[in-house]
């Protein structure tokens, strides 16, 4: 499955994405707010990519974000997690070269639309650290309304628990 939009390609993860994912996880901002890459080497990055590509348990959908003009170039990730009973959570990251051009909000919007239409989801939540204002802008641009602050709700890459903003979209929004 591939999802497209203007200047956007969301595609299945491929083994060839392992090096790009490894490079991305070495970016300080990604390492801070998406600590799943801590301690990865290329072999572990391949396993990570393969787990992302395997949707067989129905609990997640993960896609690589790429440029339609260069589909092999990894620009980011967008994923639905904890899919259950009409609800899910969404997460994303972009490599430094892809930031500042609306790619993350476009990817979140496109996957959200697909999830409401094709998966029949009703509610999707988006959480981000309060100290990550760029993610707040992504949420707002993708139509996720702010619902509140979750106090010290998630341990991030610095090992500390951070307050998070909770945003959500409903299929009826």
Backbone as a ProteinNet text record, in pm:
[ID]
protein_1_A
[PRIMARY]
XXXXXXXXXXXXXXXXXXXXXXXXXXXXXXXXXXXXXXXXXXXXXXXXXXXXXXXXXXXXXXXXXXXXXXXXXXXXXXXXXXXXXXXXXXXXXXXXXXXXXXXXXXXXXXXXXXXXXXXXXXXXXXXXXXXXXXXXXXXXXXXXXXXXXXXXXXXXXXXXXXXXXXXXXXXXX
[TERTIARY]
82.5	0	87.6	52.1	118	11.1	41	-46.5	31.1	-36.9	30.6	-45.6	23	-31.4	66.2	36.9	129.5	268	368.3	504.9	526.6	435.4	436.9	415.6	496.6	478.7	494.9	390.7	397.1	397.7	503.2	519.7	563	548.8	594.9	745.6	784.8	927.1	994.7	1120.4	1200.6	1333.6	1392.9	1525	1624.8	1612	1703.9	1690.8	1584.5	1565.6	1646.7	1708.1	1777	1885.3	1967.7	2074.5	2015.2	1912.7	1847.8	1786	1723.8	1666.8	1777	1884.7	1997.4	2052.5	2069.9	2116.7	2018.4	1890	1787.8	1794.6	1808.7	1811.3	1934.9	2033.1	2153	2134.8	2027.8	1996.3	1953.9	2012.3	1980.2	1831.2	1759.6	1616.2	1536.7	1566.3	1495.5	1531.1	1658.2	1700.1	1633	1612.5	1548.5	1401.4	1328.3	1182.9	1135.3	1221.2	1186	1297.8	1307.6	1425.7	1434.2	1347.6	1352.7	1480.2	1554.3	1675.3	1801.2	1789.8	1907.1	1986.2	2114.1	2202.1	2190.9	2122.7	2108.4	2238	2262.3	2363.2	2285.7	2355.5	2286.7	2203	2252	2175.1	2047.5	2057.7	1939.4	1843.7	1897.9	1812.7	1734.6	1796.5	1723.4	1607.6	1632.8	1524.8	1414.2	1451.8	1354.2	1266.4	1330.2	1257.3	1162	1207.7	1122.3	1003.5	1023.2	910	809.2	858.8	769.8	691.6	754.3	689.4	586.4	591.7	501.8	379.3	266.8	142.4	51.7	104.4	21.7	-59.3	-16.8	-94.1	-209.4	-218.3	-327.8	-321.1	-217	-207.7	-134.3	-69.9	-1	5.4	24.2	50	162.4	270.1	384.8	429.2	453.9	496.5	618.1	704.3	817.6	766	818.6	785.5	897.3	858.5	956.9	909.2	1001.5	970.5	928.2	813	770.7	873.5	954.1	1055.6	1177.3	1193.5	1306.6	1255.8	1172.8	1105.2	1197.7	1323	1416.1	1480.5	1458.2	1518	1424.2	1469	1389.5	1389.1	1269.5	1253.8	1192.6	1130.1	1067.7	986	902.7	818.6	686.7	578.5	448.8	382.7	328.8	278	154.7	65.9	-46	-8.7	-27.8	4.3	-119.3	-115.4	-222.7	-359.6	-369.1	-497.4	-585.3	-698	-788.1	-925.1	-1026.9	-1165.3	-1196.5	-1148.7	-1178.2	-1087.6	-989.5	-898.1	-754.9	-670	-527.6	-451.7	-320.1	-229.5	-143.7	-100.9	-18.2	114.7	221.8	354.5	426.1	530.6	599.1	734.7	820.8	946	990	1073.1	1131.9	1281.1	1355.7	1499.7	1523.8	1638.7	1664.5	1643.2	1684.3	1672.5	1527.7	1434.5	1293.6	1210.6	1270.5	1195.2	1167.3	1060	1027.7	951.7	905.1	830.3	692.6	647.5	513.1	497.6	609	603.9	542.3	578.8	525.4	374.6	326.9	182.5	108.8	167.8	105.2	97.2	204.2	204.9	102.7	96.9	0	-142.5	-167.7	-300.7	-339	-247.9	-278.7	-304.9	-221.2	-242.5	-369.7	-398.7	-520.9	-644.2	-647.1	-760.2	-778.1	-667.7	-672.7	-726.2	-680.9	-721.8	-871.1	-924.2	-1067.5	-1147.2	-1100.6	-1173.2	-1157.2	-1034.4	-1007	-1009.5	-966.8	-965.5	-1091.6	-1168.1	-1288.5	-1261.4	-1144.8	-1114.7	-1206.5	-1229	-1312.4	-1230	-1128.6	-1048.5	-901	-821	-675.7	-614.3	-529.7	-461.7	-319	-271.4	-134.5	-79.5	26	92.6	232.8	275.1	412.7	458.3	587.1	641.4	609.2	572.6	545.1	667.7	786	910.7	943.6	853.7	874.4	769.5	787.8	686.3	667.8	769.1	753.3	645.2	640.4	536.9	399.3	392.1	264.4	213.6	302.6	263.3	216.1	283.3	239.6	97.9	73.1	-59.6	-166.6	-139.6	-237.1	-262.7	-156.8	-172.3	-244.6	-232.9	-299.3	-441.9	-489.2	-626.3	-651.5	-545.6	-559.1	-581.2	-697.3	-730.5	-661.3	-615.9	-553.6	-660.3	-628.9	-724.4	-672.2	-542.2	-491.4	-345.5	-298.8	-160.6	-157.8	-75.8	-54.4	74.9	65.1	181.3	278.1	404.8	514.6	471.4	413.2	348.8	437.6	553.6	636.8	784.4	863.8	1009.3	1068.7	1137.9	1196.7	1345.9	1411.6	1549.7	1649.8	1616.8	1708.2	1690.8	1599.7	1577.9	1482.4	1437.1	1345.1	1201.2	1110.6	968.4	929.3	859.2	817.4	665.5	618.1	477.5	452.2	332.3	295.6	164.9	156.4	28.5	-44.8	-172.5	-259.1	-345.2	-340.6	-425.3	-503.6	-614.6	-689.6	-772.7	-800.8	-897.9	-1000.9	-1121.6	-1231.3	-1270.5	-1325.2	-1371.4	-1477.1	-1544.7	-1650.4	-1599.5	-1469.5	-1414.1	-1412
-117.4	0	124.6	219.1	349.1	456.9	562.8	678.8	797.5	880.3	995.3	1123.7	1231.8	1366.4	1457.8	1585.4	1677	1672.8	1630.1	1622.3	1518.2	1420.3	1324.9	1182.2	1092.3	949.5	877.8	806.7	719.4	578.8	504	372	272	143.5	42.2	54.2	16.8	11.9	-98.3	-74	-169.2	-190.6	-306.2	-332.6	-222.6	-165.9	-60.5	66.3	77.4	194.5	186.4	73	53.9	158.9	185.9	285.8	424	459.9	589.7	602.8	494.6	496.3	511	438.2	447.5	590.6	650.5	788.9	883.1	860.8	945.7	937.2	817.1	800.5	862.9	894.6	962.4	1113.7	1164.1	1306.6	1338.8	1441.5	1470.1	1492.1	1558.9	1583.5	1453.9	1368.8	1240.9	1155	1151.5	1072	1121.7	1252.9	1308.7	1268.5	1286.3	1269.5	1134.2	1053.4	919.2	822.9	786	713.6	566.9	517.8	376.6	338.1	433.9	401.5	396.7	416.6	420.5	290.2	302	186.2	99.9	148.5	68.9	65.1	-50	-60.8	-99.8	-123.1	-149.2	-276.9	-380.5	-505.3	-481.4	-408.5	-376.9	-285.6	-193.6	-105.4	-186.9	-289.3	-376.6	-446.4	-495.3	-558.3	-457.7	-335.3	-229.6	-204.2	-190.4	-167.2	-283.3	-404.8	-521.9	-526.8	-491.5	-485.7	-380.8	-267.6	-161.6	-206.4	-286.1	-331.4	-440.7	-506.2	-618.5	-568.8	-563.3	-517	-634.5	-753.9	-874.3	-883.8	-821.6	-832.2	-732.5	-640.8	-545.4	-433	-428.5	-327.3	-201.4	-205.1	-85.6	-83.5	35.9	60.1	160.9	127.7	217.4	232.2	355.3	384.2	474.7	451.6	541	662.2	779.3	901.6	926.4	942.9	962.2	1071.8	1118.1	1214.5	1135	1165.9	1089.5	1091.7	1197.1	1206	1119.7	1079.9	995.7	897.7	799.5	713.5	631	616	540	621.4	752.7	840.1	854.6	811.7	818.1	960.3	1017.3	1151.2	1150.3	1037.7	1032.7	907.3	913.1	800.5	854.4	780	810.2	676.6	665.5	535.9	552.4	456.9	441.3	329.4	353.2	254.5	228.2	119.5	84.8	92.6	36.1	31.3	-71	-22.4	-112.6	-47.2	-120.8	-80.3	60.4	91.2	219.4	333.9	307.2	411.4	378.1	480.3	460.6	584.1	573.7	686.1	701.2	822.3	847	907.7	869.4	923.6	948.3	1028.8	1068.7	1128.4	1131.6	1207	1236.5	1338.7	1370.1	1394.9	1361.7	1386	1536.5	1584.4	1729	1795.6	1731.1	1791.8	1808.8	1738.4	1744.4	1838.1	1896.6	1979.2	2118.3	2177.1	2315.5	2333.7	2225.1	2239.3	2174.1	2141.9	2089	1940.8	1871.5	1729.1	1645.4	1671.8	1593.3	1612	1735.9	1756.8	1697.6	1701.4	1639.1	1487.5	1427.4	1282.2	1242	1316.6	1287.4	1302.6	1408.8	1430.4	1317.9	1277.7	1173.6	1039.6	1000.1	871.9	876.5	989	1003.5	984.6	1049.7	1036.5	891.8	826	684.8	599.1	624.2	544.3	558.2	679	697.7	627.7	640.4	585.4	434.6	385.9	245.3	153.8	203.8	120.3	139.4	241.4	268.1	319	380.1	434.2	552.6	576.3	688.3	799	760.6	858.6	824.6	926.6	910.2	1017.6	973.1	1064.4	1090	1208.2	1248.3	1313	1255.4	1311.9	1355.8	1466.4	1512.5	1581.8	1584.2	1652.3	1801.2	1859	2002.6	2080.4	2028	2094.7	2079.2	2021	2002	2082.8	2214.8	2298.2	2266.7	2212.5	2177	2069.9	1974.2	1871.9	1930.2	2030.2	2096.2	2160.7	2223.7	2285.3	2179.6	2063.9	1954.9	1913	1892	1849.9	1950.3	2076.6	2180.6	2187.1	2181.9	2189.2	2067.8	1954.5	1832.3	1821.4	1924.9	1927.7	1856.1	1827.3	1762.2	1869.6	1865.6	1965.1	1933.5	2038.4	2021.4	1983.5	1882.3	1836.5	1853	1868.8	1885.7	1849.1	1848.8	1814.3	1690.1	1594.7	1472.8	1492.9	1493.1	1524.7	1406.1	1436	1338.6	1201.9	1201.4	1081.1	990.8	1039.5	955.3	984.7	878.5	891.9	904.7	1014	1040.6	1005.7	1041.7	1001.6	1050.1	1155	1203.3	1126.5	1027	945.2	1006.6	1129.6	1197.4	1182.1	1183.1	1184.8	1329	1346.7	1479.9	1491	1612.1	1641.5	1635.5	1592.9	1585.4	1659.9	1718.4	1770	1655.2	1645.5	1547.9	1622.4	1576.1	1626.8	1507.4	1532.6	1421.6	1472.6	1378	1401.4	1290.6	1326.8	1230.6	1217.6	1106	1086.3	1189.9	1244.5	1343.2	1486.6	1509.8	1646.5	1698.2
0	0	0	-79.6	-81.5	-73.2	-0.9	7.5	-46.4	-122.6	-182.6	-152.6	-171.9	-162.2	-233.9	-244.4	-311.2	-245.7	-322.1	-271.9	-163.9	-154.2	-43.7	-93.2	-42.7	-66.3	67.1	108.7	226.1	170.9	202	142.5	248.3	217.4	312.6	337.1	457.6	491.4	411	373	295.5	366.6	345.2	404.9	370.9	251.5	208.5	293.6	374	460.6	589.8	616.4	744.7	767.9	668.7	687.6	710.2	635	654.3	792.6	841.5	976	1080	1061.8	1155.1	1157.8	1040.8	1034.3	1103.5	1081.9	1143.6	1295.4	1349	1494.3	1558.4	1477.4	1528.8	1535.2	1473.9	1481.7	1624.9	1687.6	1827.5	1855.3	1765.7	1789.1	1782.9	1687.9	1679.5	1799.9	1836.4	1952.5	2080.9	2092	2211.4	2219.3	2110.1	2115.5	2066.4	2009	1959.9	1998.1	2123.9	2171.8	2131	2044.4	2008.7	1934.2	1883.4	1809.7	1893.4	2023.1	2110.3	2101.8	2070.4	2066.6	1941.9	1839.8	1717.5	1638.2	1577.4	1472.7	1346.5	1236.6	1111.1	1117.3	1182.3	1195.5	1274.8	1384	1465.2	1389.4	1309.7	1229.1	1125.4	1068.8	975.2	1046.2	1167.9	1244.8	1274.6	1309.3	1337.7	1215.1	1098.2	973.2	944.9	964.4	938.5	1033.3	1159.6	1254.2	1209.9	1163.1	1115.1	991.4	908.6	785.1	809.3	923.2	953.9	1030.3	962.4	1022.9	1060.2	1061.5	1071.9	1201	1308	1432.4	1439.9	1344.2	1338.7	1440	1521.5	1626.8	1582.4	1466.5	1418.3	1266.2	1213.2	1071.4	1067.4	1000.3	993.3	848.7	808.4	671.9	671.5	574.8	552.4	475.2	508.3	436.7	336.7	210.8	104.2	9.2	-72.8	-177.4	-300.1	-361	-478.9	-592.2	-599.5	-704.8	-674.4	-549.4	-508.1	-402.3	-442.6	-345.5	-256.6	-293.9	-211.5	-101.2	-102	-2.2	116.8	233.6	354.5	409.6	424.6	479.8	619.3	654.6	785.5	805	907.8	946.1	997.3	972.1	1030.2	1062.2	1184	1229.5	1316.4	1304.1	1396.6	1492.1	1620.6	1723.8	1808.5	1881.2	1974.7	1908.5	1788.5	1719	1790.6	1842.1	1914.4	1930.2	1894.5	1920.1	1867.7	1748.3	1685	1724.4	1810.9	1857.1	1817.1	1814	1786.1	1832.3	1831.1	1854.3	1730.6	1702.7	1584.7	1628.3	1559.4	1585.1	1453.8	1458.8	1336.3	1369.4	1271.1	1278.1	1136.1	1120.9	990.7	1008.5	905.4	906.9	896.8	943.4	942.6	806.2	698.6	565.2	520.7	584.8	544.7	632.2	732.4	826.4	771.1	820.3	786.4	657.5	596.4	471.3	476.9	597.5	614.3	587.7	573.4	540	652.3	776.8	888.8	899.8	893.7	905.1	785.4	667	549.8	566.7	618.2	639.3	745.5	855.3	961.5	907.5	833.5	776.9	682.1	596.7	496.6	563.6	660	727.7	812.5	872.8	951.6	863.9	749.8	657.5	615.5	581.2	542.2	657.1	778.3	894.1	921.9	909.9	930.2	819.9	696.6	582.2	569.5	574.3	544.8	667	781.8	902.3	986.2	953.9	1030.4	1170.6	1191.5	1323.6	1353.4	1480.3	1522.7	1589.8	1670.2	1744.7	1731	1700.6	1695.5	1784.6	1876.5	1967.9	1921.1	1950.1	1920.5	2047.3	2101.5	2219.7	2181.3	2239	2219.1	2345.7	2367.9	2484.6	2476.3	2588.6	2595.1	2547	2573.8	2535.3	2386.4	2309.1	2165.2	2088	2077	2011.2	1862.5	1796.5	1655.3	1638.7	1731.3	1723.7	1751.8	1835.3	1861	1731.9	1656.3	1529.6	1429.8	1426.4	1338.5	1374.2	1503.6	1548.9	1506.7	1531.5	1497.5	1348	1267.7	1121.5	1064.9	1134	1088.5	1143.5	1211.9	1259.3	1390.3	1463.7	1594.4	1699.8	1764.9	1865.6	1997.3	2065.4	2196.5	2297.7	2378.9	2480.5	2622.3	2640.1	2775	2786.5	2910.2	2940.5	3028	2989.5	3066.8	3144.9	3275.1	3357.8	3364.5	3332.5	3338.4	3286.9	3167.7	3115.1	3030.4	2987.6	2900.5	2924.2	2925.4	2940	2798.8	2775.7	2644.6	2643.3	2535.1	2512	2614.9	2688.6	2792.3	2923.2	2923.1	3041.4	3143	3116.6	3207.9	3161.4	3257.4	3226	3194.6	3083.7	3040.1	3043.2	3068.8	3047.4	2897.2	2861	2719.8	2695.5	2577.5	2531.1	2461.5	2489.7	2423.9	2323.4	2199.9	2090.9	2038.2	1972.3	1911.8	1794.2	1705.7	1598	1604.9	1572.3	1561.4	1416.2	1380.4	1242.7	1205.4	1304.2	1279.1	1272.6	1298.6	1292.6	1149.5
[MASK]
+++++++++++++++++++++++++++++++++++++++++++++++++++++++++++++++++++++++++++++++++++++++++++++++++++++++++++++++++++++++++++++++++++++++++++++++++++++++++++++++++++++++++++++

